[in-house]
Amino acid sequence: MVVEGNEMSLSNMVLGFYEEAERESWPDGAAGDHGDGGSDDEESGGAESRAFWKEQHCQLNEALAKMSSAESRIQADAEEAIRQMRAAAAGACSCASRPAAAAAGGGGCRGCTLRLLAERLRDAGYNSAICRSKWPRTPDIPSGEHTFVDVVAPTRSGKAVRVVIEPSFRGEFEMARGGAEYRALVAALPEVFVGRAERLRCVVRVMCAAAKQCARESNMHMAPWRKQRYMEAKWLTTPEQVAGAGAALAVGSPETNKLQPPKFRASMLTIDFGGRTAVEVV
């Protein structure tokens, strides 16, 4: 993943531990055990599996290819900002985790990475901000929160469109015990994702369906944080706080709100969680 700090590494280690523990908790032969004479069923299942993975690759490539000219420009500038941060890794992280991040070989912790990315995009002329999404626990998924960057960009028609920027997108879908087909899909993802809600939703849907199939083929339980609703919640729920232009402090800092009263703008993202429209603080 791109510019990964200890926060993301620890998270992936914990999730990987749970996935491995869940795999070991399944009894041998819990799935796919057809007994004697099951060769025909196994052959049929193998053909279905190959057809599924082929379709997922096609759908993913199609979703990733649907990039507008505005998204392409933002993608290029975001990747350039990431490259610059890597080149200046020694000064990229200004918080208490800087020594640990430097020792890990990254350009800084995730918080500093997002802050610098948003700042460099604003310097390039974009209306960029740091967003934090937060969602409650439901019977299907656990509660959680996620921080990312967005840009509100004008289009040729004169309408504004909100674009999500996730600098560690590929890492969000990595699975410790993922099969070869699933790992190939993950490898096809961009390290830095830039896209509108519709395009992001399509990619998430493909990857979560693939994770479900991977769990089934590997006799693993489908972890709730791999489900589509959980993954969508990371980027498509209502942002709780945003550090916008002129905010030099990290998101969530009490000092941020002392600089100026928060203003609100309507987001271009509409979510499925209750049908509300996202609102940002800038």
Secondary structure, DSSP 4 states (H G I P E B T S, - for coil): --S--HHHHHHHHHHHHHHHHHHHHSPTTSSS---TT-HHHHHHHHHHHHHHHHHHHHHHHHHHH---HHHHHHHHHHHHHHHHHHHTGGGT--STTHHHHHHTTSSS-HHHHHHHHHHHHHHTT-EEEEEEEEE---SSS--EEEEEEEEEEE-TTS-EEEEEEETTHHHHT--TT--HHHHHHHHHS-SSEEE-HHHHHHHHHHHHHHHHHHHHHTT----GGGSHHHHHHHHHS-EEEEE-TT--SPTT-TTHHHHS---EEEEEEE-SSTTPEEEEE-
